[in-house]
Amino acid sequence: MKTIVKIVSVLIVLLLTLTAIQCAKDTEDENKITICFAFQDLETEAWVASHEAITTKLREKNINVIERNANEDANRQFEQIRSAIVQDVDGIILIPQDGESAVTIIGEANKAGIPIGVFNRPPVNKSNPAIAYIGVNFCNFINSPIMHWDDNELIS
């Protein structure tokens, strides 16, 4: 499982890095990109491993990372994202508390013109699109259907 989490983490980092580079704003240090990494919590080994893989890869690429731990509070996470937007980040990686709050948070990023990628928990609907929805398919482990995005369509 750790290997899958690391692979997915690296994919999301690379995708957001490329997008952030394209969308980077003029700053004092043109080579320094800032990404907000907003996560739900670090309570499990999987979240800790994902967090470490993402932040390590970003920093290896000389990207400034603003880390925000919502401690399982959707309202707190929303406010953290709004704060990151005010700080004029170049991109956002989001592990949302839930699918409902993800829609609202993605909408805020979209209004600000900041690319956002969602990891692990897809939004409950596609009313506010993100640049990427990345998750691990656990169907083989839990024997139940999951929802995923395919060509901007929600599939279950």
C-alpha positions as CSV (number, residue, x, y, z in Angstrom):
1,M,0.0,0.0,0.0
2,K,2.9,2.4,0.8
3,T,4.2,1.9,-2.8
4,I,0.8,2.8,-4.3
5,V,0.5,5.9,-2.1
6,K,4.0,7.0,-3.1
7,I,3.4,6.5,-6.8
8,V,0.1,8.4,-6.6
9,S,1.8,11.2,-4.6
10,V,4.6,11.6,-7.1
11,L,2.1,11.8,-9.9
12,I,0.1,14.5,-8.3
13,V,3.2,16.4,-7.4
14,L,4.5,16.3,-11.0
15,L,1.1,17.3,-12.4
16,L,0.8,20.2,-10.1
17,T,4.4,21.2,-10.5
18,L,4.0,21.5,-14.3
19,T,0.7,23.4,-13.9
20,A,2.2,25.7,-11.3
21,I,5.2,26.4,-13.5
22,Q,2.9,27.4,-16.3
23,C,0.8,29.6,-14.0
24,A,3.5,31.0,-11.9
25,K,3.2,34.7,-11.2
26,D,5.9,37.3,-11.4
27,T,7.6,37.5,-7.9
28,E,10.8,38.7,-6.5
29,D,12.3,35.3,-7.1
30,E,10.9,34.1,-10.4
31,N,12.3,30.6,-9.9
32,K,10.5,30.0,-6.6
33,I,7.0,28.6,-6.9
34,T,4.7,28.3,-3.8
35,I,2.3,25.5,-3.4
36,C,-0.2,25.2,-0.6
37,F,-0.5,21.6,0.6
38,A,-3.8,21.4,2.6
39,F,-4.5,18.0,4.2
40,Q,-7.2,16.6,6.5
41,D,-4.9,15.2,9.1
42,L,-1.8,13.0,9.7
43,E,-3.4,10.4,11.9
44,T,-2.6,7.3,9.9
45,E,0.6,5.8,8.5
46,A,-0.8,6.2,5.0
47,W,-1.4,9.9,5.4
48,V,2.1,10.4,7.0
49,A,3.7,8.6,4.1
50,S,1.7,10.6,1.5
51,H,2.6,13.8,3.2
52,E,6.3,13.0,3.3
53,A,6.4,11.9,-0.3
54,I,4.6,15.0,-1.6
55,T,6.5,17.5,0.5
56,T,9.9,15.9,-0.2
57,K,9.3,15.8,-3.9
58,L,8.1,19.4,-4.0
59,R,11.1,20.6,-2.0
60,E,13.5,18.6,-4.2
61,K,12.2,20.7,-7.1
62,N,12.9,23.9,-5.2
63,I,9.2,24.6,-4.6
64,N,8.1,26.5,-1.5
65,V,5.5,24.4,0.4
66,I,2.9,26.0,2.7
67,E,1.5,23.1,4.8
68,R,-1.9,23.3,6.3
69,N,-3.3,20.6,8.6
70,A,-7.1,21.0,9.1
71,N,-7.2,18.4,11.9
72,E,-10.4,16.9,10.4
73,D,-12.3,20.3,10.4
74,A,-13.8,21.2,7.0
75,N,-14.4,24.8,8.0
76,R,-10.9,25.2,9.2
77,Q,-9.6,23.7,5.9
78,F,-11.8,26.2,4.0
79,E,-10.3,29.1,5.9
80,Q,-6.8,27.8,5.4
81,I,-7.3,27.7,1.7
82,R,-8.7,31.2,1.7
83,S,-5.6,32.3,3.5
84,A,-3.4,30.6,1.0
85,I,-5.3,32.3,-1.8
86,V,-4.7,35.7,-0.2
87,Q,-1.0,34.8,0.0
88,D,-1.1,34.4,-3.8
89,V,0.1,30.8,-3.9
90,D,0.8,29.4,-7.4
91,G,-1.1,26.1,-6.8
92,I,-3.0,24.0,-4.3
93,I,-2.8,20.3,-3.4
94,L,-5.9,19.4,-1.4
95,I,-6.7,16.3,0.6
96,P,-10.2,17.4,1.6
97,Q,-12.0,16.5,4.7
98,D,-15.0,15.3,2.6
99,G,-16.5,15.5,-0.8
100,E,-18.9,18.3,0.0
101,S,-16.3,20.7,1.3
102,A,-14.1,19.8,-1.6
103,V,-16.6,21.4,-4.0
104,T,-16.6,24.6,-2.0
105,I,-12.8,24.8,-1.7
106,I,-12.3,24.0,-5.4
107,G,-14.7,26.8,-6.2
108,E,-12.7,29.3,-4.1
109,A,-9.5,28.3,-5.9
110,N,-11.2,28.6,-9.3
111,K,-12.5,32.1,-8.5
112,A,-9.0,33.1,-7.7
113,G,-7.5,31.5,-10.8
114,I,-5.3,29.2,-8.8
115,P,-4.9,25.6,-10.1
116,I,-6.0,23.0,-7.6
117,G,-5.5,19.2,-7.6
118,V,-7.5,16.9,-5.3
119,F,-6.0,13.8,-3.8
120,N,-7.9,10.7,-2.5
121,R,-11.4,12.1,-2.0
122,P,-13.2,13.3,-5.1
123,P,-15.8,16.1,-4.8
124,V,-19.4,15.0,-4.6
125,N,-20.1,16.7,-7.9
126,K,-18.3,18.4,-10.8
127,S,-19.8,21.8,-10.4
128,N,-16.3,23.2,-9.6
129,P,-13.7,21.4,-11.7
130,A,-10.1,20.9,-10.5
131,I,-7.1,20.3,-12.7
132,A,-6.7,16.7,-11.4
133,Y,-8.5,14.2,-9.2
134,I,-6.1,11.5,-8.1
135,G,-7.0,8.6,-5.9
136,V,-6.2,5.0,-5.3
137,N,-8.6,2.3,-6.5
138,F,-9.4,0.3,-3.4
139,C,-12.1,-1.9,-5.1
140,N,-9.9,-4.9,-5.0
141,F,-9.4,-4.5,-1.3
142,I,-12.9,-3.6,-0.1
143,N,-14.9,-5.2,-2.8
144,S,-17.2,-2.2,-3.4
145,P,-17.5,0.4,-6.1
146,I,-15.8,3.7,-6.0
147,M,-16.3,7.0,-7.9
148,H,-13.6,8.3,-10.1
149,W,-13.2,10.9,-12.8
150,D,-12.8,10.0,-16.5
151,D,-12.7,12.7,-19.1
152,N,-14.4,15.2,-16.8
153,E,-17.2,12.8,-16.1
154,L,-18.0,11.3,-12.7
155,I,-18.1,7.5,-13.0
156,S,-19.0,5.1,-10.3
